[in-house]
Amino acid sequence: MIVGLPGIGNVGNLAAEHIRKSTKAERFATLYSPYFLHQTIMLRSGGLRLVSNRFYHFNSKGKSVILLLGDTQASSSEGQYEINELIVKFFKKLGGKKIYAIGGYNASNKYTESPNVFGVSTDKKLKEELEKHGVKFGKITGTIWGSAGLIPAFARKYKIPAACVMGETGFLEIDASAARAVLRIMESIIGVKVDSDNLDKLKKETERVIKEIESSIEGHDPSKTTHDQMPYIR
């Protein structure tokens, strides 16, 4: 199972969504919870739906792969623990053998054009496998928030090898560069070529905007800048 839920830089969600589209994975289960934010999604058809997490399935070179995508994560600690353990138990019931949770690692306040991909794992063999694909272990410290960390932790409880694979990101809410770096590694692991044209375009556009802002700041007299004129990227 590849877990790609919203999080830092939206790295996991971006990467997993591109895998879903390229493989034409089919949804087979939907998770609703009162721990999700009390929101509904407006649809282009004029309808609406509850926020949810969704399970998709596809086959690749003899491998049966499940994708977990969603609109949100649980909004409380209690919800995070309950929902993420439930996800792992559901996966084990399906006969699941391995979990990769994708996320972002906030390394600095700067945008990285060629980000590293870091990892932590509950299983030695899985760690060695990921190292062969270029994932770096033992290079970062800190905490992992939400499903990206809790799902692998609960997977260990249920004796399922698991890892969290994190793209190096900075201050962007949507980091296509970090998502692309993680996606390249997941491609080699699951044996699927993913169409990343949209990610490449978003990456180039992001870099163009950042360079324009940097040039604007370098060529501007700070003493003449008002609050309303200050550029921001969140």
Secondary structure, DSSP 8 states (H G I E B T S, - for coil): -EEE-S-GGGHHHHHHHHHHHHHT-EEEEEE--TTS-S-EEE-TTS-EEE--EEEEEEEETTEEEEEEEES---SSHHHHHHHHHHHHHHHHHTT---EEEEEEEE--SS--SS--EEEEES-HHHHHHHHHTT-EESS--S---THHHHHHHHHHHTT--EEEEEEEE-S-SS-HHHHHHHHHHHHHHHT-----HHHHHHHHHHHHHHHHHHHHHHTS-GGG--GGG-----
